[in-house]
Amino acid sequence: MVTVLDTTKNRPRHPEKAHRPDSEVLRKPSWIRVRAGGSPVYEETRQIVKENNLVTVCEEAGCPNIGECWSQKHATMMIMGDTCTRACAFCNVRTGIPNPLDKSEPENVAIAVAKLGLKHVVITSVDRDDLDDGGAQHFVETISAIRERSPETTIEILTPDFLRKPGALEAVVAAKPDVFNHNLETVPSNYLTVRPGARYFHSIRLLQQVKEIDPSMFTKSGIMVGLGETRNEVLQLMDDLRSADVDFLTIGQYLQPTRKHHPVKYFVTPEEFKSYETIAYTKGFMLVSSSPLTRSSHHAGEDFARLKSARDSKLAVN
């Protein structure tokens, strides 16, 4: 039996995936290019994250944009620990039994946001199915702490689905984040193999409910392509999101973290990404980011400014 090791913490990172057979890792095409870290600003960002004992999705998920983002003092905070209660086949975050919540984490996140001087911050989390509210109150406390220390910072949250956690969504929306993001990740036909712990139409309904509770709140969702989906399935997913009045769609290339993860079925060309973007705009999304290296939090601050501008223009026309 093969176990993939987390070399930084010297313990099994994905023991639940050890039974899976190895799959071929396709060679990346020329248009998948990643900027390496190592600049002084990158190191400063890394030190701030380390000093405040924070977990970032940039590191845990092996984001290809970490070099670019950290060199601009942009980091996506991942709250509620580094261990997820689910085992999605695409994800590089550790799976297992999480530690209890760190009650000082919301304040530590707020301190780091202030030190980094962030105008816009993205807060995400692992899935915490072990908690009665799925971690909703921890999101609320983190938002509140950031507002207290950095009142000018706009806040984007990327939440789990709060499946079977009544009242959780309502509590988080009441905390008034500026953007509510929840990713569908892939088309419904892939859910049993790629995202088995989630339910596609529950996620659609979650996004719809955000708008029902607070019509003024921006909503956002994202998917990866290259997991075996068809073009028509992606177009239908766009329609499903628009039926839930989602404002912003991100589409990026799936990159396989290890041989034990779901294989990349194909690499989508830049031209195909551009085609998806064009179609998404015709379907009514206010903002679309579609490219091989697009990720939910990549350029999130700039995108938020564009989103507000798009809404202001729409209101002016109406």
N, C-alpha and C positions, 0 to 999 in steps of 0.2 A: 504494500500500500504506500502511495506517494503522498506526502504532505508538503504543501507550499509554505515555506517559512517566511515570516516577517523578520528580515535580518536586522531591523532597527530595534526590535524589542525581544528578539530571540524566543519567540513562542509561535506555535502554529497560527497562521493567519486565516487559513480557510480549511480547517479539518473536515468540515461538512461537505467540501467539494473533493476530498481526497479520493473518493470512490469513482469519480467520473473519469472516463478514459481521456487520454490526451487528444486534443484536436489540433490540426495543422494551423499554425499562425501564418497568415498570408503576408507576403512582403508588402510593405507600404509603398504606394505609388509616389511619384515625384511631387504631387501637390500636397502631400501630408508632410509639412515641415514644421519643426518645433524649435522655438528659441530657447537656448539653454540659460540657466540662471548663473549667478556668480557676480553680479554687479554689486557695488557698495550698498545701493538702496535695497537690492534683493536681500543682502545679508542683514541689513537693519530690520527689514520686515520679519525675517526669520527669527531674529533675536527678540523682537517684541512679542511674537507668537509664543516663543519658548518661555520667556520671562513670566508671562501671564498664564502658563500652563494650559494653553488653548489647543483645541483640535481644529484643523482646517480640512475642508473637503479637497482643497488643492493638493494636499499631501496624501490623505487617506484614499482618495479615489484615483490617484495617479493622473491628475489633470494635465493634459499636454500644454496648457497655457500658463503653467505656474511661473516659468521664467519671465514671461512678458508681464504678467499681472503683479508679481511680487516686486519687480523692478520699478513699478509705478505705485508701490505701497497699496495695492489692492489685494485683499485676501477675503475668502469666503469662510466664515466661521461655522463650524459644525458643532452644535451643542448636544448635550445629553450623552457624552462619551464617544468612544471610538468603536463600540461594538453594537451591531444591529441584530434585532431579533428575527430578521428574515434572511433568506439566502437567495437573492435574485441572481440569476445566472450571468448577468452582465457586469455585476458590481464588484469593485475591488475592496470595499470596506469589510472589515472583519465581522464574522457572524458568530453569535454565541449567547451566553447569559451575561447581560450587561451589569456593570457595577451600579450601586445606588447613585442617584443624582447628586452632583456637586452643588450644594446650595450657594457657594460663592461664585459659581460660573457666570451668572448673569452680570454681576458687577465686574468680574475680570474681563468679560467680553467688552463691556462698556468702556473700561479703562483702555483696552487695546484700540478700540475705535477712536477714542480721543487722541491717543498717542500717534496713531497713524494719520490723523487728520482727515478721516474719510468724509467726503461729502455724501456718499451713498454707500450703504453696507448691505451685503447679502448674508442672511442668517439661515442656515439649513440644519438638518439633524438626521440622526439615524432613526430608524423605526423603533419605537419602544412599545411593542404590544404588551409588555409586562406591566405597564403603568395603567391605572384606571382611566386616566384621561389621555393616554398616548403621549404625554408630555406637553399638553396644551398650556398648562399653567406656567411651565418653564419657558415657553415661548413668550407668554405674556410678561413674565418678570424680566426677561432679557430685553424686550422692546421697551419696557418702562425704564430700565437702567440706562439704556442708550439715550432715551429722550432726556433723562435727568442730566447726564454728563455732556451730551452733544445734541442740544435741541435743534440745531440746524441740519443735522444729518438725516437724510431720507433713508427709510428702512424697507428693504425687500426681504420677504421670508419665502423660503422654499420648503414646504411642509410635507410630512408623510400624509397618508390618506385618512388617518384617524378612523380606521375601519372598526366598527362596533364600539365606538367611544362616544356615546350620546353627550351632547353639550360641548364637546371639545372645539369643534369648528366655530361655534358661536362665540366662545370665549376669546379665541385668537382674533377673529374679525373685530370684536369689540375693542381690542387693544390698538386698533387703527394703524396697522402697517401701511406704508404707501403703495406697496405692490404685494399681492398674494399670488405666489407661484406654486403650482403643484404639477409635476411632470407626469404625463401619460407614459413616457419612455418608449413605447412601441405600439403597434397596431394590435387589435384584440385577438387575432389568430395566433399571436406569439405569446400570449399571457401565460399559458400553462407551462411553457418551457422556459420563458425568459423572466417572468414576474409572477410566479405561482402563488405568492401570498397575497396578491392584490386582485382587485376586480375592476375591469375597464369601466363599466358603466357607473360604478360607485365613484370613481375618480371624476368622470364627466359630471355627475350629479353634485359632487363636492364643489367644483368650480362654479356650477350654476347657482348653488346656494349662496356662495360668497356674494354674487351680484344681487341676489334676492334680499340678503341682509343689508348690504351696503352698496347700492348702485353706483356710487361715486368711486369705489375702490378699483384700481387697475388689477386685472387678472392676467395670468400668464401661464403657459404650459409649453413643454418641450418634448421632442422625441429624438431618438437615434435612428439612423437608417443604416442598412447593410446587415440587418439581422435576419433577412429572408422575406421581408415584406414586399408586396407588389406596389406598383405605382398607384393603381386604383384604390388600394387599401389606404395609402397615405392621403389621397384626395378625400376619401370618405371620412377619415379621421379629422381632417380639416373641417368638414361640414359638421361633424359631431361637436367640435369645439366651438364653432360659430353658433350652433344651436344653444350652447351654454353661455353665449355672449362673451367669450374670452377675447381679450384685446390683443395679446401679444403671443406670437408663436416662434419658438426656436427649433431649428432642425440641424443636427450635426451628425457627423460620421461616427458610428460605433467603432471603437478600437479595443481589441481583445486584451485584457490585462495579463492573463496567463493561459497556458495550454489547458487548464482545467475549467476555464470560463467558456461561455457560449462562443462558438467560432464566428468570425467575420465571414459572411457569405459572399460579399462583394464590396468593392469600394465604389461609392457613388461619385461621379465626375463633377467638377465645378460647374459645368454647363447644366447638369441635371439639378444641382442645388439651386442654381439661378432660376431654372424653370419652376421649381417648387415655390420659390419666393414670389415670382410673378403671379402664379395661380393663387397663392394664399392672399395676396393683396386684392385680387379680383373677388375673392370670397368675403372680403370685408374686414380682415384683420387691420387694426390700426398700425401695427408694427410687426415686421417679420425679420428674423435673422436666420439665414440659411446658407451655410458654407461648411466645408469639411471640418474645420476646427471650431465651429460654433459650439458653445456650451452655455448652460442656463445663466451662469453668472459672469460670463466673459463680456466685458464692456458694459456691464449692467448700469453703471452710472450714466454713461453717455446715452444708452438706450432709454433710460428713464426720462431724461431730458427730452429726447425725441418723442417719446410717448406723450408727455405733457403737451408738447408743441402740437402734435397731431390732434389731440383732443381739443385744444384751444381753437385750432383752425376749423375743426368740424363744428364746434359750437358757434363760431363766428358766422359760418355759412348758414347754419340753421336759424 
